[in-house]
């Protein structure tokens, strides 16, 4: 199983490929990067929830769907660890005064129509519908019958039952050609000509225009407060996640995901080498047998510096853990998976990087 490391989380390549489908980007690489970040972030948050002993009950969203157990824990850890101060009245007032256009009720209009729908898309049926619309329009012009009467008797729209009334509307509620024709009329005016849309022919009447009004600050304040709180919380959450990721620097692989997305603690073998001198001592005979050249370089450096080999080993591993980036951790994991003993393979990789490179540098390649 191939894996990469993102923010100290070891993630299988197969899981990255699966998650990338949820992160469309400009390129495959961009989608994979976003997928790795999302998976690592979730793993770090779940790991943190475990560290502080959180238990969370799944909740229902606005559509009545229950969140997963993992989503509940992620929500719980963010709620527990992120605190934002509520915005003050002065802050809300500054937003209100600086963005007054956002705090207006929408302009409304009341309208009615009579729809004459062709029986089919055939030219003769379209022409017949137009002729009917023209005849009704002429009756309105002559005052033979009222708009509401003709709508009840002839309109193919359900609004016929209410005399063609469409009620209160705002921009975008109707198809553009009908809305544009309506808003070009004066209140009480009937359009001189039927208007064509994909539904058929419309006879139109603008009943009333209602201009938008500024909302009082007292009404807008709660909306502004919720917006500011949401924005502050989002910023704080992003900073919290960044801090979690930065905290993994110097700790190596802190968590590992399996191919189903399950999380477990990362390997502690390198930490054992740093903290337990005996662990490094036990691996020295293995290094002598597995890679005599690296072992010889280690002994030469030990002799020249007067530092015991085991201490040099611990120092080299500590330096790697402290400075390695995600790419270097990925390379280390790849190397360890190719060995029969992952811990020893990881150990050998670090030793080769540290001591063989050091030896070549000191001798100038002789």
MIMITI-807744 format. One record per residue (C-alpha): y, x, z; residue in three letters. Coordinates in nm, 4 decimals, padded with zeros to 6 digits. Example, Ala and Ser with C-alpha at 12.3 -4.5 7.8 and 13.67 -1.06 7.14 Angstrom:
<sites>
SITE         y         x         z  resn
SITE  -00.4500   01.2300   00.7800   ALA
SITE  -00.1060   01.3670   00.7140   SER
</sites>
This chain:
<sites>
SITE         y         x         z  resn
SITE   00.0000   00.0000   00.0000   UNK
SITE   00.3279   00.1521  -00.1138   UNK
SITE   00.6258   00.1033   00.1149   UNK
SITE   00.9930   00.1922   00.1479   UNK
SITE   01.2122   00.2221   00.4564   UNK
SITE   01.5369   00.0262   00.4896   UNK
SITE   01.7432   00.0513   00.8093   UNK
SITE   01.4439   00.1987   00.9897   UNK
SITE   01.2099  -00.0829   00.8815   UNK
SITE   00.9024  -00.0015   00.6748   UNK
SITE   00.8626  -00.2667   00.4036   UNK
SITE   00.5720  -00.2999   00.1561   UNK
SITE   00.6723  -00.2800  -00.2092   UNK
SITE   00.4921  -00.6096  -00.2738   UNK
SITE   00.7106  -00.7851  -00.0158   UNK
SITE   01.0265  -00.6396  -00.1741   UNK
SITE   00.9185  -00.7698  -00.5165   UNK
SITE   00.8497  -01.1153  -00.3761   UNK
SITE   01.1788  -01.1368  -00.1836   UNK
SITE   01.3827  -01.0057  -00.4799   UNK
SITE   01.3279  -01.3407  -00.6548   UNK
SITE   01.5594  -01.4956  -00.3934   UNK
SITE   01.8379  -01.2452  -00.4646   UNK
SITE   01.9471  -01.2668  -00.8303   UNK
SITE   02.1686  -00.9729  -00.9189   UNK
SITE   02.3193  -00.7797  -01.2071   UNK
SITE   02.0030  -00.5691  -01.2309   UNK
SITE   01.6507  -00.5464  -01.0935   UNK
SITE   01.7617  -00.2563  -00.8752   UNK
SITE   02.0441  -00.4652  -00.7273   UNK
SITE   01.8059  -00.7532  -00.6523   UNK
SITE   01.5564  -00.5173  -00.4893   UNK
SITE   01.8292  -00.3588  -00.2787   UNK
SITE   01.9498  -00.6996  -00.1597   UNK
SITE   01.5907  -00.8032  -00.0859   UNK
SITE   01.5269  -00.4885   00.1178   UNK
SITE   01.8460  -00.5417   00.3166   UNK
SITE   01.7577  -00.9059   00.3877   UNK
SITE   01.4027  -00.8264   00.5005   UNK
SITE   01.5140  -00.5330   00.7160   UNK
SITE   01.7921  -00.7384   00.8750   UNK
SITE   01.5523  -01.0173   00.9664   UNK
SITE   01.3046  -00.7667   01.1110   UNK
SITE   01.5714  -00.5976   01.3222   UNK
SITE   01.6954  -00.9320   01.4538   UNK
SITE   01.3425  -01.0457   01.5404   UNK
SITE   01.2745  -00.7121   01.7082   UNK
SITE   01.5936  -00.7510   01.9106   UNK
SITE   01.4932  -01.1045   02.0106   UNK
SITE   01.1687  -00.9601   02.1457   UNK
SITE   01.3497  -00.6843   02.3328   UNK
SITE   01.5648  -00.9310   02.5258   UNK
SITE   01.2811  -01.1783   02.5742   UNK
SITE   01.4249  -01.4701   02.3792   UNK
SITE   01.2302  -01.7914   02.3272   UNK
SITE   01.3782  -02.0438   02.0828   UNK
SITE   01.2864  -02.4004   01.9980   UNK
SITE   01.3220  -02.4850   01.6257   UNK
SITE   01.6042  -02.7284   01.5498   UNK
SITE   01.6628  -02.9806   01.2732   UNK
SITE   01.9260  -02.9228   01.0064   UNK
SITE   02.1616  -03.1873   00.8678   UNK
SITE   01.8901  -03.3078   00.6276   UNK
SITE   01.6328  -03.3455   00.9050   UNK
SITE   01.4316  -03.0357   00.8098   UNK
SITE   01.2941  -02.8252   01.0945   UNK
SITE   01.3717  -02.4541   01.0902   UNK
SITE   01.0880  -02.2024   01.1101   UNK
SITE   01.0017  -02.0224   01.4328   UNK
SITE   01.1473  -01.6994   01.2896   UNK
SITE   01.4690  -01.8724   01.1814   UNK
SITE   01.5010  -02.0186   01.5312   UNK
SITE   01.4682  -01.6723   01.6881   UNK
SITE   01.7235  -01.5224   01.4469   UNK
SITE   01.9666  -01.8029   01.5313   UNK
SITE   01.9008  -01.7580   01.9025   UNK
SITE   01.9596  -01.3825   01.9071   UNK
SITE   02.2869  -01.4197   01.7167   UNK
SITE   02.4019  -01.6975   01.9497   UNK
SITE   02.3067  -01.4886   02.2533   UNK
SITE   02.4665  -01.1638   02.1447   UNK
SITE   02.7726  -01.2702   01.9478   UNK
SITE   03.0763  -01.4084   02.1250   UNK
SITE   03.4022  -01.4962   01.9513   UNK
SITE   03.7231  -01.6101   02.1164   UNK
SITE   03.8385  -01.9578   02.0078   UNK
SITE   04.1527  -01.9526   01.7932   UNK
SITE   04.4764  -02.0352   01.9693   UNK
SITE   04.7097  -02.3178   01.8746   UNK
SITE   04.9565  -02.0582   01.7464   UNK
SITE   04.6946  -01.9120   01.5104   UNK
SITE   04.6070  -02.2586   01.3830   UNK
SITE   04.9751  -02.3379   01.3331   UNK
SITE   05.0246  -02.0201   01.1253   UNK
SITE   04.7417  -02.1254   00.8922   UNK
SITE   04.8829  -02.4773   00.8672   UNK
SITE   05.2370  -02.3594   00.7878   UNK
SITE   05.1202  -02.0953   00.5397   UNK
SITE   04.8789  -02.3168   00.3437   UNK
SITE   05.0307  -02.6637   00.3511   UNK
SITE   04.8851  -02.7585   00.0134   UNK
SITE   04.5343  -02.7436   00.1651   UNK
SITE   04.6222  -03.0042   00.4241   UNK
SITE   04.7133  -03.3026   00.2072   UNK
SITE   04.5215  -03.6220   00.1536   UNK
SITE   04.4082  -03.6421  -00.2102   UNK
SITE   04.6027  -03.8478  -00.4624   UNK
SITE   04.4169  -04.1746  -00.5297   UNK
SITE   04.4323  -04.4402  -00.7963   UNK
SITE   04.2862  -04.7881  -00.8359   UNK
SITE   04.1574  -04.8899  -01.1780   UNK
SITE   03.9530  -05.1468  -01.3667   UNK
SITE   03.7650  -05.1358  -01.6958   UNK
SITE   03.5615  -05.3416  -01.9367   UNK
SITE   03.2694  -05.1509  -02.0879   UNK
SITE   03.1310  -05.2497  -02.4266   UNK
SITE   02.8074  -05.0552  -02.4684   UNK
SITE   02.6520  -05.0142  -02.8169   UNK
SITE   02.2927  -05.1338  -02.8448   UNK
SITE   02.1965  -04.7967  -02.9953   UNK
SITE   02.3495  -04.4804  -03.1367   UNK
SITE   02.3247  -04.6171  -03.4887   UNK
SITE   02.6571  -04.6230  -03.6733   UNK
SITE   02.6445  -04.9989  -03.7258   UNK
SITE   02.5871  -05.0670  -03.3529   UNK
SITE   02.8703  -04.8320  -03.2546   UNK
SITE   03.0999  -05.0041  -03.5044   UNK
SITE   02.9962  -05.3478  -03.3772   UNK
SITE   03.0769  -05.2457  -03.0173   UNK
SITE   03.4154  -05.1154  -03.1302   UNK
SITE   03.4885  -05.4421  -03.3066   UNK
SITE   03.4052  -05.6356  -02.9899   UNK
SITE   03.6312  -05.4063  -02.7838   UNK
SITE   03.9145  -05.4531  -03.0354   UNK
SITE   03.8741  -05.8308  -03.0193   UNK
SITE   03.8916  -05.8321  -02.6395   UNK
SITE   04.1900  -05.5961  -02.6459   UNK
SITE   04.3718  -05.8367  -02.8784   UNK
SITE   04.2981  -06.1257  -02.6402   UNK
SITE   04.4524  -05.9271  -02.3541   UNK
SITE   04.7594  -05.8495  -02.5625   UNK
SITE   04.8016  -06.2160  -02.6550   UNK
SITE   04.7500  -06.3234  -02.2918   UNK
SITE   04.4649  -06.5561  -02.3885   UNK
SITE   04.2598  -06.4556  -02.0842   UNK
SITE   04.3027  -06.2226  -01.7875   UNK
SITE   04.1496  -05.8770  -01.7601   UNK
SITE   03.9254  -05.9857  -01.4706   UNK
SITE   03.7977  -06.2900  -01.6639   UNK
SITE   03.7064  -06.0864  -01.9700   UNK
SITE   03.5393  -05.8214  -01.7539   UNK
SITE   03.3206  -06.0819  -01.5809   UNK
SITE   03.2171  -06.2373  -01.9122   UNK
SITE   03.1796  -05.9329  -02.1383   UNK
SITE   03.1571  -05.5990  -01.9510   UNK
SITE   02.8247  -05.4133  -01.9611   UNK
SITE   02.9119  -05.2314  -01.6361   UNK
SITE   02.7966  -05.3565  -01.2900   UNK
SITE   03.1686  -05.3695  -01.2021   UNK
SITE   03.1799  -05.6890  -01.4082   UNK
SITE   03.0885  -05.8768  -01.0903   UNK
SITE   03.4195  -05.7673  -00.9345   UNK
SITE   03.6349  -05.8340  -01.2407   UNK
SITE   03.5942  -05.4772  -01.3662   UNK
SITE   03.7424  -05.3195  -01.0537   UNK
SITE   03.6341  -04.9590  -00.9946   UNK
SITE   03.7986  -04.9409  -00.6518   UNK
SITE   03.9831  -04.6356  -00.5227   UNK
SITE   03.9202  -04.3149  -00.7156   UNK
SITE   04.0366  -03.9553  -00.7182   UNK
SITE   04.0454  -03.6853  -00.9829   UNK
SITE   03.6949  -03.6041  -01.1062   UNK
SITE   03.5341  -03.9383  -01.0237   UNK
SITE   03.5301  -04.0578  -01.3871   UNK
SITE   03.4492  -03.8873  -01.7157   UNK
SITE   03.7471  -03.6886  -01.8385   UNK
SITE   03.8383  -03.8994  -02.1425   UNK
SITE   03.8512  -04.2212  -01.9405   UNK
SITE   04.0339  -04.0645  -01.6462   UNK
SITE   04.2947  -03.8947  -01.8659   UNK
SITE   04.3656  -04.2235  -02.0462   UNK
SITE   04.3958  -04.4128  -01.7167   UNK
SITE   04.6330  -04.1631  -01.5562   UNK
SITE   04.8579  -04.1746  -01.8633   UNK
SITE   04.9288  -04.5418  -01.7869   UNK
SITE   05.1880  -04.6910  -01.5548   UNK
SITE   05.0632  -04.9003  -01.2617   UNK
SITE   04.9726  -05.2494  -01.3863   UNK
SITE   04.9508  -05.1356  -01.7494   UNK
SITE   04.6535  -05.1948  -01.9821   UNK
SITE   04.5669  -04.9326  -02.2432   UNK
SITE   04.6739  -05.0381  -02.5933   UNK
SITE   04.3512  -04.9139  -02.7549   UNK
SITE   03.9867  -04.8994  -02.6381   UNK
SITE   03.8774  -04.5519  -02.5284   UNK
SITE   03.5434  -04.4016  -02.6360   UNK
SITE   03.3092  -04.2192  -02.3953   UNK
SITE   02.9384  -04.1387  -02.4060   UNK
SITE   02.8806  -04.4770  -02.2377   UNK
SITE   03.0570  -04.6842  -02.5013   UNK
SITE   03.4040  -04.8352  -02.5469   UNK
SITE   03.6327  -04.8944  -02.2485   UNK
SITE   03.9246  -05.1286  -02.2051   UNK
SITE   04.1288  -04.9749  -01.9250   UNK
SITE   04.3788  -05.0946  -01.6680   UNK
SITE   04.5560  -04.8842  -01.4051   UNK
SITE   04.6097  -05.0985  -01.0997   UNK
SITE   04.7809  -04.8640  -00.8544   UNK
SITE   04.8699  -04.5005  -00.7817   UNK
SITE   04.8602  -04.3594  -00.4277   UNK
SITE   05.0241  -04.0195  -00.3889   UNK
SITE   04.8719  -03.7589  -00.1610   UNK
SITE   05.0388  -03.7028   00.1761   UNK
SITE   05.0692  -03.4081   00.4115   UNK
SITE   04.8301  -03.4358   00.7028   UNK
SITE   04.9995  -03.4009   01.0444   UNK
SITE   04.9189  -03.0775   01.2260   UNK
SITE   04.7449  -03.2751   01.5005   UNK
SITE   04.4933  -03.4046   01.2460   UNK
SITE   04.4556  -03.0767   01.0532   UNK
SITE   04.4285  -02.8575   01.3667   UNK
SITE   04.0613  -02.9311   01.4386   UNK
SITE   03.9640  -02.8574   01.0787   UNK
SITE   04.1588  -02.5306   01.0912   UNK
SITE   04.0062  -02.4370   01.4260   UNK
SITE   03.6516  -02.4876   01.2974   UNK
SITE   03.7284  -02.2811   00.9877   UNK
SITE   03.8744  -01.9925   01.1891   UNK
SITE   03.5861  -01.9975   01.4362   UNK
SITE   03.3309  -01.9975   01.1534   UNK
SITE   03.5038  -01.7091   00.9771   UNK
SITE   03.5326  -01.5058   01.2988   UNK
SITE   03.1680  -01.5694   01.3806   UNK
SITE   03.0566  -01.4623   01.0313   UNK
SITE   03.2535  -01.1376   01.0592   UNK
SITE   03.1139  -01.0707   01.4074   UNK
SITE   02.7581  -01.1421   01.2870   UNK
SITE   02.7984  -00.8989   00.9960   UNK
SITE   02.9269  -00.6289   01.2309   UNK
SITE   02.6413  -00.6950   01.4733   UNK
SITE   02.3823  -00.6501   01.1977   UNK
SITE   02.5501  -00.3277   01.0845   UNK
SITE   02.5415  -00.2003   01.4431   UNK
SITE   02.1692  -00.2818   01.4683   UNK
SITE   02.1029  -00.0903   01.1468   UNK
SITE   02.3119   00.2074   01.2630   UNK
SITE   02.1225   00.2094   01.5917   UNK
SITE   01.8015   00.2880   01.4038   UNK
SITE   01.9492   00.6175   01.2865   UNK
SITE   01.7831   00.8859   01.4900   UNK
SITE   01.4925   00.6598   01.5855   UNK
SITE   01.2916   00.6799   01.2672   UNK
SITE   01.0767   00.3833   01.1683   UNK
SITE   01.1359   00.1263   01.4420   UNK
SITE   00.9450  -00.1629   01.2830   UNK
SITE   00.6855  -00.2217   01.0123   UNK
SITE   00.6347  -00.5341   00.8015   UNK
SITE   00.2931  -00.6272   00.6699   UNK
SITE   00.2415  -00.7824   00.3275   UNK
SITE   00.2843  -01.1337   00.4729   UNK
SITE   00.6142  -01.0394   00.6380   UNK
SITE   00.4717  -01.0082   00.9886   UNK
SITE   00.6504  -00.7582   01.2110   UNK
SITE   00.5131  -00.4946   01.4442   UNK
SITE   00.6661  -00.1934   01.6166   UNK
SITE   00.6942   00.1226   01.4106   UNK
SITE   00.4803   00.4315   01.4617   UNK
SITE   00.5643   00.6314   01.7703   UNK
SITE   00.3740   00.9476   01.6703   UNK
SITE   00.6827   01.1581   01.5923   UNK
SITE   00.8434   01.0457   01.9147   UNK
SITE   00.5295   01.1617   02.0947   UNK
SITE   00.5655   01.5067   01.9417   UNK
SITE   00.9263   01.5299   02.0599   UNK
SITE   00.8702   01.4087   02.4132   UNK
SITE   00.5310   01.5602   02.4877   UNK
SITE   00.4910   01.9330   02.4444   UNK
SITE   00.1156   01.8958   02.4781   UNK
SITE   00.1038   01.6823   02.1621   UNK
SITE   00.2628   01.9623   01.9609   UNK
SITE   00.0310   02.2178   02.1232   UNK
SITE  -00.2739   02.0160   02.0213   UNK
SITE  -00.1630   02.0080   01.6575   UNK
SITE  -00.1075   02.3838   01.6275   UNK
SITE  -00.4786   02.4651   01.5727   UNK
SITE  -00.4975   02.1868   01.3153   UNK
SITE  -00.1917   02.3278   01.1327   UNK
SITE  -00.3489   02.6753   01.1302   UNK
SITE  -00.6575   02.5364   00.9576   UNK
SITE  -00.4877   02.2812   00.7303   UNK
SITE  -00.1998   02.4968   00.6006   UNK
SITE  -00.2246   02.8656   00.6928   UNK
SITE   00.0955   02.9560   00.5047   UNK
SITE   00.3127   02.7091   00.6986   UNK
SITE   00.1429   02.8142   01.0219   UNK
SITE   00.2197   03.1808   00.9417   UNK
SITE   00.5875   03.0986   00.8773   UNK
SITE   00.5963   02.9166   01.2104   UNK
SITE   00.4547   03.2199   01.3922   UNK
SITE   00.6985   03.4544   01.2183   UNK
SITE   00.9961   03.2407   01.3206   UNK
SITE   00.8587   03.2159   01.6734   UNK
SITE   00.8208   03.5947   01.6930   UNK
SITE   01.1701   03.6552   01.5561   UNK
SITE   01.3419   03.4009   01.7786   UNK
SITE   01.1354   03.4405   02.0949   UNK
SITE   01.0835   03.0630   02.1060   UNK
SITE   00.7324   02.9305   02.1595   UNK
SITE   00.5723   02.7711   01.8502   UNK
SITE   00.5308   02.4331   02.0208   UNK
SITE   00.9031   02.4214   02.1040   UNK
SITE   00.9918   02.5066   01.7438   UNK
SITE   00.7671   02.2255   01.6270   UNK
SITE   00.9328   01.9782   01.8633   UNK
SITE   01.2789   02.0976   01.7556   UNK
SITE   01.1937   02.0573   01.3865   UNK
SITE   01.0648   01.7030   01.4377   UNK
SITE   01.3635   01.6111   01.6532   UNK
SITE   01.5988   01.7380   01.3814   UNK
SITE   01.4174   01.5337   01.1177   UNK
SITE   01.4240   01.2148   01.3256   UNK
SITE   01.7935   01.2650   01.4033   UNK
SITE   01.9071   01.3346   01.0477   UNK
SITE   01.6618   01.1701   00.8074   UNK
SITE   01.7895   00.8841   00.5929   UNK
SITE   01.5907   00.5892   00.4623   UNK
SITE   01.4897   00.7774   00.1470   UNK
SITE   01.3507   01.0705   00.3464   UNK
SITE   01.1608   00.8339   00.5754   UNK
SITE   01.0170   00.6638   00.2682   UNK
SITE   00.9002   01.0008   00.1327   UNK
SITE   00.7465   01.0861   00.4684   UNK
SITE   00.5562   00.7575   00.4824   UNK
SITE   00.4314   00.8030   00.1259   UNK
SITE   00.3018   01.1487   00.2148   UNK
SITE   00.1350   01.0252   00.5321   UNK
SITE  -00.0457   00.7462   00.3460   UNK
SITE  -00.2075   01.0031   00.1184   UNK
SITE  -00.3660   01.1832   00.4120   UNK
SITE  -00.6787   01.0908   00.6070   UNK
SITE  -00.4778   01.1193   00.9296   UNK
SITE  -00.1270   00.9665   00.8835   UNK
SITE   00.0157   01.1332   01.1933   UNK
SITE  -00.1017   01.4779   01.0936   UNK
SITE   00.0104   01.4258   00.7342   UNK
SITE   00.3605   01.3284   00.8514   UNK
SITE   00.3647   01.6270   01.0844   UNK
SITE   00.2598   01.8636   00.8021   UNK
SITE   00.5272   01.7286   00.5682   UNK
SITE   00.8026   01.8010   00.8198   UNK
SITE   00.6634   02.1450   00.8968   UNK
SITE   00.6476   02.2370   00.5293   UNK
SITE   01.0037   02.1209   00.4723   UNK
SITE   01.1325   02.3079   00.7770   UNK
SITE   00.9405   02.6314   00.7875   UNK
SITE   00.8443   02.7045   00.4286   UNK
SITE   01.2063   02.6390   00.3221   UNK
SITE   01.3324   02.8555   00.6078   UNK
SITE   01.1007   03.1405   00.5160   UNK
SITE   01.1980   03.1400   00.1507   UNK
SITE   01.5660   03.1343   00.2439   UNK
SITE   01.5323   03.4334   00.4803   UNK
SITE   01.3347   03.6480   00.2382   UNK
SITE   01.5400   03.5591  -00.0656   UNK
SITE   01.2202   03.4564  -00.2465   UNK
SITE   01.0541   03.8044  -00.2243   UNK
</sites>
